[in-house]
């Protein structure tokens, strides 16, 4: 086996790949070390501990997600931007399930302060510019979008919609349309 040159990026990337293959909960220092053909203590030069490793996967995932979202909303506004935004999340959750799972946990400070997190915030704001949501209400709209999209994807992932008709695709379209309607008619007053 060829010796791998370890770096923080190499370790985090291996952890992200492991998460996609075996689930995010499978990401441990020993499992990543085995994957890289090294002993677990070798990783401590590159990641502080398990939480730092998992935060690294989350930051990597945010970066990848932000690039997908940016491409999906480029040149679009209103419903088209919202649809691109939501679809980019859905496709990312399907294509990179472990990475997506890494985003479904409380993020550490390093993730929250990362360039990828700032980019996601900027992309959320770009989508909201196409709607009459007052700027002082954006935080509420972003939380609504995140809760709805992530909740839907979590239920879809565990097969929560598999036992009834119509298909989850039909409900997904209805959900995005309902979000569009809600954002278009956002209440003006702050309760």
C-alpha positions, 0 to 999 in steps of 0.5 A: 500500500502506498504511503499517504501524506497526511494533512488536515484536508486529507484526514477530513476528506477521508472522514467525509468519504467514510460518512457517505459510505457508512453513515456519519456516526461511523466517523471515529478517529480509529475508523479514519485511521484504518481507512488511511492506513495509519494508527489513530495517534498519527491523526492528532497532528492534523485534528485536535479530537473527534469533535474537531474531525466531525466539525471538519466534515461539516465545514467541508460539507457546507463548502460543497453545499454552498457551491451547489446552491450558488450554481442552482440560484445563479441568475434566478429570483423568486420561485425559481431561486427558491426551487434551485436552493431547495433542490440543491439541498435535496440533491446534496442530501441524496448524493452525499448522505454522510456529509448531509448528516454532518450538517444535522448536528450542532455545529462547533465554533470553527464551522460557524465562523467558516467561510463556507458558513458565511457563503451559505448565509449570503446565498440564503439572503440572495434567495430572500431578496426575491421576496418582500420579506423585510430584512429584519425578518430574514432570520425568521425566514431562514429558520423556516426554510432550514426547518422545512427543507431539512425536516422534509429531507430527514423524513424522506431519508428514513422512508417516512413517505414511502407508505402512501400515495402520492409520491414524495416528489409530488409533496416536495413540489407542493412544499416548495410552492407553499414556501414560495407562497409564504415568502411572497405573503410574509407578514409585515408586522413584527409580533 
